[in-house]
Amino acid sequence: MPRATPNKLNLLSFTGRVRILHLTWFAFFLSFFVWFNHAPLLGAIRDALDLTEQEVKALLILNVALTIPARIVVGMLVDRFGPRIMFAALLSIAAVICFGFAFAEDYEQMALLRFLLGFVGAGFVIGIRLIAEWFPAREVGLAEGIYGGWGNFGSAAAALTLPTLALVFGGEDGWRYAIATTGAIALAYAFVFYRLARNTPKGSTYFKPRKSGAMEVTSRGDFVLYIIMNIPLYLTLGLLAWKLGPGNLEMLGTAVTNTIYGLLGVLFLYQVMHIHRVNRHIFEKPVPELERYRFRQVAVLNLAYLVTFGSELAVVSMLPLFFQDTFGLSLVMAGLLASAYAFMNLVSRPTGGLWSDRFGRRRTLALLLGGLVAGYFLMSQIHSGWPLWLAVGAAMLCSFFVQAGEGAVFAMVPLVKRRLTGQIAGITGAYGNVGAVVFLTVLSFVSPQVFFLVIAGTALTVLLIVLLFLDEPRGHMVETLPDGTVQMIEVGNR
């Protein structure tokens, strides 16, 4: 039988695996469309509810707070129940919360619903598992890159369309109807997705974790590393509570903030108990070599996504104001030029996946991280004396390496352990949000130039970690069917 040619996807097709790709990236697109539907309408929201600047900033923080734990939880659920049910459920629930936000009568209602809507950002991890089920290792990087890059464009689509839609509806409540429309679209598509999508190709097995509540690891060293990698997730949630608490945004009182700190500590200990419950067998007898995987691979990919997607979220948040202040631009012009950074997603993330498929995953990720270091160092040199076109070009060049690096990370995630792909995608995706919170916190204390240098230095450290500790996927991963039959799944060249 002739071997299939890699990287030759007919994206104009709507059959087989390409149909699943289109169904899935559009579901992810809608999740981001709903998640960021408030951002381009903040001016109207502020005027309608007479919000202060601090209350507006609090909404931005609340919008990302729940995403960190949600990606972990949804990752576990998608491995357990399958992407078809989970994506349909996520879009349906998000639509209901979206309707509530659109017609909230006061700030307290709006803040609570914005916090709850942050869970829709977990939709990303669902599609990662589904695409991995439908595409072979030689094409999974490109497919995941298209999924991530085209889906991420949902936030830009919201910025481009919702202000106009609000004007079309007109009146003081035009913004409410525009936001509600995004929920209606998501709800309708939830039924479409459930009707048309399938978890696996016909005849394939959907492998599920043997236990739920925590990720399975296969050695004592990995057990310790898994616990260590959970710590930053809880610390970041504590950092968010601190930013909302006394002395900062003043959204939370001292008692509430301290209660959140205590609750996070209890939840961490509870998570450690679950990790031990799921993995205590590794202390009783060694896991057979055939079934082992290295959690070290997951940890390195977590850090790589922290510096790629984490820096993207942070830079997208501050770049319009940076251009406005540095070059004396209008708000509209600064936003338009800064949007070039996000628009690169359409091409750069699929490119990172394609290069990973073609030239090797470890090598590609290292190359792109090196470009990211250089890109952010270049951006740290931008000042008012630069020609504007050169500053925009530097931002676009940097964004190419950032987003292509994201594609390279998720070209490897599905190749670690198939039945745990949702959970691995969940913790890796959560680390992207960790990076955003950390970098934005740094920005609150330093100049933009130092902020860019901090990202460059962090990326250089991660690059060294990748070169020292990340292994190129080779050969096959092993999964065992319920009846004990062993199945080999190709992950790369030997």
Secondary structure, DSSP 8 states (H G I E B T S, - for coil): -----TT---TT--SHHHHHHHHHHHHHHHHHHHHTSSGGGHHHHHHHHT--HHHHHHHHHHHHHTHHHHHHHHHHHHHHH-HHHHHHHHHHHHHHHHHHHHT--SHHHHHHHHHHHGGGGGHHHHHHHHHHHHS-HHHHHHHHHHHHHHHHHHHHHHHHHHHHHHHHH-STTHHHHHHHHHHHHHHHHHHHHHHH--SS-TT------SS-SS---SSHHHHHHHHHHHHHHHHHHHHHHHHHSTTTT--S-HHHHHHHHHHHHHHHHHHHHHHHHHHGGGGTS---GGG---HHHHHHHHHHHHHHHHHHHHHHHHHHHHHHHHHT--HHHHHHHHHHHHHTHHHHHHHHHHHHHHH-HHHHHHHHHHHHHHHHHHHHT--TTS-HHHHHHHHHHHHHHHHHHHHHHHHHGGGS-GGGHHHHHHHHHHHHHHHHHHHHHHHTTS-HHHHHHHHHHHHHHHHHHHHHH-----EEEEEE-TTS-EEEEEEE--
